[in-house]
Amino acid sequence: MNRVTLVDVFKHRITQKYLQRSGIHHAVTVAYFAFEMAVEEGVDPDLAAKSALLHDMGHYEWYRDGKWDYEEYRKHDIHAIKGAERAHKLLVRLGEDRLTAKQVSLAVLLHTDSYLPFELANLRTPLQEVVRKADEKDEQPLGMHHYKEMDKSEAIRQLHKLDQMIEDYLNKDKEALG
Ligand SMILES: [Fe+2]
């Protein structure tokens, strides 16, 4: 089975609809961080990059009078739950392996505990922890990381490069296994 690429995922209309809200720049940057961390920690970099690219696709736009309303957001946010569902549906539609789709969906669900009444602390799997740390690395005060811009063609260029890095890594692994 051919690998579903990050570029396939990014170009899909579901991704295009929802990724704009939290920002393409943030999604692509976190995907790169997740790749690097996954390689360091022995986690599957394909799963890590896909989860990272999609981790914020559940965001609703909490605007009031043209500004992001943080109070409303904190009170009512469930973006990780919505994102987990959207990411799963999207990947299954693209023909992704169902186990991969489930793992990505869970990594999206658990990338933050800001919406939960408890902390997940050390309960995350290594994949889930990689995605959480990659997101945290790009975070800026007052959510400014969501406002950095990147146009669609630049995102596709960068994701294509990342796809090649992932495939090189996975092929190297296969070769090593003989
Ligand atoms: Fe994020």
Residues whose N, C-alpha, C, O or C-beta is under 5 A from the ligand:
A	BS01	LIG	D56 D135
